């Protein structure tokens, strides 16, 4: 039961520390505002203030520019016929049209390749066990055969 009292004391101490931090933070904020930090002045783009003191924040009235010349030049450029050379479809077509299919199937093929290798190894083990030969003798015989093949190839 003594632990419950201890926990309550710890909670009370924690509340006091948090309260002190909040008061300190609030004092810092109020001091920084009082130190001469000025608020930003508003800028009136489309609003016309009635108060005389806000008239200086108003932006001057801007007259829109004439865009008829720009529009005419764009229209003339669009009406002119452009000479387009014939496009060769062979150059546009990809060289290997199934590259994306190969990319998508590659992961599946890797899994199948691993399974195939395991199955081949298992079949070899079964054949060796069926013929009741010693595994080491069969491996040595295969190694000797491969050496003989290499020697025959060099001649």
N, C-alpha and C positions, 0 to 999 in steps of 0.2 A: 504494500500500500504506500510505502514511502516513495516509490518511483513515480506514482501519480502526482504527488505533491511537487516532486522535483521537476516533472515535465511542465506543470503549471507555472512554476517559477521561471523556467527557461522560456516558455511562451510569453510570459509577461516581460521578461528582459528583451526578447526579440521585438515585441511591440514597442517598447520604449526606444530602442535603437532606430527602428523604422520611423517613428514619430519625430525623433531628433533629426534624422536625415531629411525628412520632408520639410521640416521647419527651416533647416539650413538651406535647402534647395530653393524654397520659396523666398527666403531673404536674399539669396544671390540673384534671383530673377528680378526682384523689385529694385535692387541696387543697380543692376545693369540698365534697367529702363530709365532710372532717374539720372544716370550719369551723362545724359545728353544724347542718347540715341534717338535720332529723329525718325519719324515715320515717313515712308515714301510719299511723295506728292502725287496726286492723281493726274492722269493725262486724259483729257476729254477729246475723243476723236469725232464722235457723232452727236454728242450731247452738248447742248448750249446752256451753260450755267447762268442762272439769273443773279447770283450773288457777285458783287464787284470783286471780292477777294479771290474768287475762283476763275475770273476771266483770264488771268495770266497763264493758267494751266491749259487753256484751250488751244488746240492745234489750229494753224491757219487753214482756211478753206482752200482745197486743191481742186483745180479744174481738170476734168478728165481729158486725156490726150486724144487726138484724132487718129482713129485706126483704119479709116477707109482706104488709105494708101496701102497698108499692109494686107488688107483683105483682097484688094484688087490684084496685088502681085501674087498672092497665093492662088487666086482663081485662075489667073493667066498661066501659072505654072502647072496647074492641074489639067487645064484644057489642052496644053501642048502634048502631042503624041511623042512618047518616048520610044526610041528604037531599042527593042528587046531582041537580043540574039537568041537563037533557038537553044533550048536547054536540052542537053543530052541526058536522057533518063538513066543511061547506064552509069554515068558518073554520080548521079544522085542516089542510086540504089546501094545498099550496103554490100560489101564484097562477100560476106558470109551471113546470109539471112537468118541462120539458126544459132547465132552466137548467144543470144539471150536464153534460148532453150537449153543450150549446153551449160550455161552458167547456173540455171535453176536446177538442173538435174545432177550437177557435180556432187553435191552432198550425198544424195541417194546412191550414186555410183560408188562413192568411197565406202559407204556401209556395205554395199553388196560385194565389193572387192574383198573387204576384210572377212566377210562371211564365207566367200568362195575359198579363200586361202585356208581358213579353219577347216572347211569341209574336205578339201584336198588332203590336208595333213591327217585328218581323222581317217579317211579312206586308206591312206598309205599305212597307218598304224594297224587298221583292221586286216589288211592284206598280209602284213608281216606276222601278225598274231595267227592268222589262219594257216600260214605256211609253216608255223612252228619253228621258225628260224630265230636265231639270236639277233636282237636288234643291232648290237654293236657290229656283228659280222656283216649285216646288210649295209650299214652305213659305210663301213670300210670298203666293201666291195664297190659301192657307188662311187666312193672317192677314187679308188684305183681306176675304175672305168673312165671317170672324167679326166684323170691324168693321162691315160692312154689316148683318149680323144685329142687332148691338147698336143701331145707329142706327135700324133699323126697329122694334125693340122699344120705343125711347124715344118714337117718334111715336105 
